[in-house]
Amino acid sequence: MKIGMQSYGDIMNRQSGFTLIELCVGIAIFAVLVMIAIPNMIRWRTNTQLNTFGREVFSAIQYCRVEAARRNCFVVLDFDDDGNGKVERYVAWADDGEGTADADQNGTPDGAENNVRDGDETVFFEVVLPDNIKIPTLPFGAGLGLTRFNSRAIPSFAGPVTITNPRLGRTINIELYSGGGVEIR
């Protein structure tokens, strides 16, 4: 026995680190935790996407109202469908007839205030719906899928915009009121 000094053999006989069984148990515990966490993270991500898109539509409606009042012209917010009533995108533009002729010479371009994007009318935004987000029915009640805000920010058509995520089975409703107010439910 040596006091104060260790021999090479003493150092090599010491065990340090994990044994194979301890390592396997640690990996198994980690795997179980991952299996529990991943579905919740996927659900959280898709829920966040739905909430974010709902806020984007809410902001788009508010933006159209503000631009109509600021520009003192009509602003159209149109939810385009695929012909089967399922919305694929939404687009907003100033319906002021910019770039269209004035054939009847009344001072208003012929393409103004017709709810159709024509000429050089200013397009504010055009948004395609993400794959996992659906708007199952045309918004704003009247079956047109569009509304037009006047210079006082009052919509021509009011009603709900229903946004769903089929994977989650969750729905967000954005209500546009006839007085111009907007609410997320």
Rosetta blueprint (number, residue, H / E / L):
1 M L
2 K L
3 I L
4 G L
5 M L
6 Q L
7 S L
8 Y H
9 G H
10 D H
11 I H
12 M H
13 N H
14 R L
15 Q L
16 S L
17 G L
18 F L
19 T L
20 L H
21 I H
22 E H
23 L H
24 C H
25 V H
26 G H
27 I H
28 A H
29 I H
30 F H
31 A H
32 V H
33 L H
34 V H
35 M H
36 I H
37 A H
38 I H
39 P H
40 N H
41 M H
42 I H
43 R H
44 W H
45 R H
46 T H
47 N H
48 T H
49 Q H
50 L H
51 N H
52 T H
53 F H
54 G H
55 R H
56 E H
57 V H
58 F H
59 S H
60 A H
61 I H
62 Q H
63 Y H
64 C H
65 R H
66 V H
67 E H
68 A H
69 A H
70 R H
71 R H
72 N L
73 C L
74 F L
75 V E
76 V E
77 L E
78 D E
79 F E
80 D E
81 D E
82 D L
83 G L
84 N L
85 G L
86 K L
87 V E
88 E E
89 R E
90 Y E
91 V E
92 A E
93 W E
94 A E
95 D L
96 D E
97 G L
98 E L
99 G L
100 T L
101 A L
102 D L
103 A L
104 D L
105 Q L
106 N L
107 G L
108 T L
109 P L
110 D L
111 G L
112 A E
113 E L
114 N L
115 N L
116 V L
117 R L
118 D L
119 G L
120 D L
121 E L
122 T L
123 V E
124 F E
125 F E
126 E E
127 V E
128 V E
129 L L
130 P L
131 D L
132 N L
133 I L
134 K E
135 I L
136 P L
137 T L
138 L L
139 P L
140 F L
141 G L
142 A L
143 G L
144 L L
145 G L
146 L E
147 T E
148 R E
149 F E
150 N L
151 S L
152 R L
153 A L
154 I L
155 P E
156 S L
157 F L
158 A L
159 G E
160 P E
161 V E
162 T E
163 I E
164 T E
165 N E
166 P L
167 R L
168 L L
169 G L
170 R E
171 T E
172 I E
173 N E
174 I E
175 E E
176 L E
177 Y L
178 S L
179 G L
180 G L
181 G L
182 V E
183 E E
184 I E
185 R L
